[in-house]
Amino acid sequence: MKLKYITCSDPREHNSIKSIMELARMPNAEIAVQCHPSKMSYDMPRHVWFNKLLIEAKYAQNINLAIHINNEWAKAICNYGIIPDVIIEWIRIKNENNNPVIKRIQLNMPKETAGDMHPGIVARVIQSFPHQEFIFQYNDNTKSAIQKLHKTNAKFSLLFDASGGRGIAPKSWEKPIYETHPMGYSGGMSPDNVIGNLHQIDKIVPKDSNIWIDAEGKLKSNDLFDEKPKFDIELAKAYVTRANMWKKQNSR
């Protein structure tokens, strides 16, 4: 298999833009920012921080930047086809080569949103932004919605995440669901286990598959001043380095 992206999820405003850009310049690294209205609405600290990151990425070369859309924003898009203005502004930003700065958009649907998802509406949203890759989590809560979306012939990718974003490793990794839809893998990925997980995934996917991996919870650590774990640049660098080590030795 070919490892296309090594996704580092959920950096926040406590991370310096400089350190995030250093991480983003590592081979195959992707920075994925979690977006939801309680933290990312206009003029909030994380909104201001993200806009600064977008400016840096706009004038940089070969930066992989994604947004993961959650909560009310995901519901508005998946159930009603309403894309909040702030998200439209972000995904319309282009770099000097006239390519979108945000390359990939992941719509995270909790059980209720997935149950009310309108496949035709979502397909039209995807078609409205042909230069971006849209991603949906694939798990027990979203399986039925994904099957309906597949019938629309919309172009999208899937992230196998059995725990629904809780960072719990699956009992086993699943083969790609659809031949024509790229698939990524998430759940308990860490610097310590990423090589072993890549070995296991490599055993079950077709040899010509382009896949990606996504880590979040295990890239966080506690500091002396805050009991809540925060995105740790050094852990993220170790994760990317070890995944690239596997890629160099095993890609086929």
C-alpha positions in Angstrom: 0.0 0.0 0.0 1.0 3.6 -0.4 0.8 5.9 2.7 -0.4 9.3 1.3 -1.1 11.3 4.5 0.0 11.1 8.1 -2.7 13.2 9.7 -2.1 15.0 13.0 -5.5 16.1 14.4 -6.6 18.8 16.7 -3.8 21.4 17.1 -5.2 24.5 18.8 -4.4 28.1 19.6 -1.9 27.1 22.3 0.4 25.8 19.6 2.5 28.4 17.9 2.0 28.9 14.2 5.7 28.5 13.6 5.7 25.0 15.3 2.6 23.9 13.3 4.2 24.9 10.1 7.4 23.0 11.0 5.3 19.9 11.5 3.4 20.5 8.3 6.6 20.6 6.3 7.5 17.1 7.4 7.0 14.6 4.5 3.4 13.4 4.1 2.2 15.2 7.2 -1.3 16.6 7.2 -2.6 19.1 9.8 -6.2 18.7 10.6 -8.0 21.4 12.6 -11.2 20.5 14.5 -13.9 23.1 13.6 -17.1 23.7 15.6 -19.1 26.8 16.4 -18.4 26.7 20.2 -14.7 27.5 19.6 -14.3 28.6 16.0 -17.0 31.3 15.4 -15.9 34.7 14.3 -13.4 36.5 16.5 -12.9 33.6 19.0 -9.3 33.0 19.9 -9.2 29.7 17.9 -10.8 31.4 14.9 -8.1 34.2 14.9 -5.3 31.6 15.3 -6.7 29.5 12.5 -6.8 32.5 10.1 -3.2 33.2 10.9 -2.4 29.5 10.0 -4.3 29.8 6.8 -2.2 32.9 5.8 1.0 31.0 6.5 -0.2 28.0 4.5 -1.3 30.2 1.6 2.3 31.3 0.9 4.0 28.0 1.8 4.8 25.1 -0.6 3.4 21.6 -0.3 1.4 22.1 2.9 -1.4 19.6 3.6 -4.2 21.2 5.6 -7.6 19.8 6.4 -10.6 20.7 8.5 -12.8 18.3 10.5 -16.2 19.8 10.9 -18.2 18.9 14.0 -21.4 19.4 16.0 -23.9 22.0 14.7 -21.9 22.9 11.6 -21.8 19.2 10.5 -25.5 18.9 11.1 -26.2 22.0 9.1 -24.3 20.7 6.1 -25.3 17.0 6.3 -29.0 17.5 7.1 -29.8 20.8 5.4 -27.0 21.5 2.9 -26.3 24.8 4.7 -22.6 25.6 4.8 -21.8 28.3 7.4 -20.3 31.5 5.9 -17.1 31.2 7.9 -16.4 27.7 6.4 -17.1 28.9 2.9 -14.6 31.7 3.4 -11.9 29.2 4.6 -12.4 26.6 1.8 -12.4 29.2 -0.9 -8.9 30.5 0.0 -6.3 29.6 -2.7 -2.6 29.5 -2.8 -0.3 31.2 -5.3 -0.8 28.2 -7.7 -4.6 28.7 -7.6 -5.1 25.5 -5.6 -7.2 25.4 -2.4 -5.2 25.9 0.8 -7.6 23.5 2.6 -7.3 20.3 0.6 -9.6 18.0 2.6 -12.8 18.4 4.5 -14.0 15.8 7.0 -17.7 15.9 8.1 -18.0 14.1 11.4 -21.5 12.9 11.9 -22.7 11.7 15.3 -25.5 9.1 15.4 -28.4 11.6 15.2 -26.9 13.6 12.4 -26.1 10.4 10.4 -29.6 9.2 10.9 -31.0 12.4 9.4 -28.4 12.8 6.7 -29.9 13.7 3.3 -27.7 11.9 0.7 -28.9 14.1 -2.2 -28.1 17.3 -0.3 -24.7 16.0 0.7 -23.9 14.9 -2.8 -24.7 18.4 -4.1 -22.4 20.0 -1.4 -19.6 17.7 -2.5 -20.1 18.5 -6.2 -20.0 22.3 -5.3 -16.4 22.0 -4.3 -14.7 19.6 -6.8 -11.2 20.6 -5.9 -11.5 19.4 -2.3 -11.6 15.8 -1.0 -14.6 15.1 1.4 -14.2 12.5 4.1 -16.7 10.8 6.3 -16.1 8.5 9.3 -17.2 4.9 8.8 -18.5 3.1 11.9 -21.7 1.6 13.2 -23.3 5.0 13.6 -22.7 6.1 10.1 -22.7 2.9 8.1 -26.3 3.2 6.9 -25.8 6.9 5.9 -22.7 6.1 4.0 -24.4 3.3 2.0 -27.1 5.8 1.0 -24.5 8.4 0.0 -22.7 5.8 -2.1 -25.8 5.3 -4.2 -25.7 8.9 -5.3 -22.3 8.3 -7.0 -20.8 11.2 -5.1 -17.0 11.3 -4.9 -15.9 10.9 -1.3 -13.4 9.2 1.0 -13.9 7.2 4.2 -12.1 7.1 7.5 -12.4 3.8 9.3 -12.9 4.9 12.9 -14.8 2.2 14.9 -14.8 4.3 18.1 -16.3 7.4 16.4 -13.5 9.8 17.3 -12.9 8.5 20.9 -9.3 7.3 20.1 -10.0 3.6 20.9 -8.1 1.1 18.8 -10.4 -1.4 17.0 -10.3 -5.1 17.5 -9.2 -5.4 13.9 -8.8 -3.1 10.9 -11.3 -3.3 8.1 -10.7 -3.7 4.4 -11.7 -0.7 2.1 -15.5 -0.6 2.0 -15.7 0.5 -1.6 -13.1 0.0 -4.4 -13.6 3.5 -5.8 -13.5 5.4 -2.5 -10.1 6.0 -0.7 -9.9 4.9 2.9 -8.0 6.1 5.9 -7.6 4.5 9.3 -7.9 6.0 12.8 -8.3 4.8 16.4 -5.7 4.7 19.1 -2.8 5.6 16.7 0.3 6.8 18.6 4.1 7.2 18.0 4.6 4.0 19.9 2.2 1.8 17.9 2.0 3.4 14.5 4.5 1.1 12.9 2.7 -2.0 14.2 -0.7 -0.7 13.0 0.7 0.1 9.6 2.0 -3.5 9.3 -1.5 -4.8 10.2 -3.3 -2.4 7.8 -0.9 -3.4 5.0 -2.0 -7.0 5.3 -5.6 -6.3 4.6 -5.6 -3.6 1.9 -5.0 -4.1 -1.8 -1.3 -3.5 -2.7 -2.1 -0.5 -4.9 -4.2 1.2 -2.3 -3.6 4.9 -1.3 -4.4 5.1 2.4 -3.8 7.5 5.2 -3.7 7.3 9.0 -5.1 9.8 11.5 -4.0 10.3 15.2 -5.4 12.7 17.7 -5.8 11.6 21.4 -2.4 9.9 21.6 -0.7 13.1 20.3 -1.7 15.0 23.4 0.0 15.4 26.7 -0.5 17.2 30.0 1.6 20.2 31.1 2.3 21.6 34.5 -0.3 24.3 34.3 -3.3 22.5 32.7 -4.7 19.1 33.6 -6.5 18.8 30.2 -4.2 17.1 27.6 -3.1 19.3 24.8 -1.7 18.7 21.3 2.0 18.0 21.7 4.2 19.0 18.7 7.0 16.6 19.8 4.7 13.6 20.0 3.2 14.6 16.6 6.7 14.8 15.1 7.6 11.4 16.5 4.4 9.9 15.0 5.1 11.4 11.6 8.8 10.3 11.7 8.0 6.7 12.5 5.2 6.5 10.0 7.5 7.8 7.3 10.1 5.2 8.5 7.6 2.5 7.9 6.7 4.0 4.5 10.3 4.1 3.4 10.9 0.4 4.3 7.6 -1.1 3.3 5.6 0.8 0.7 4.7 -1.3 -2.3 
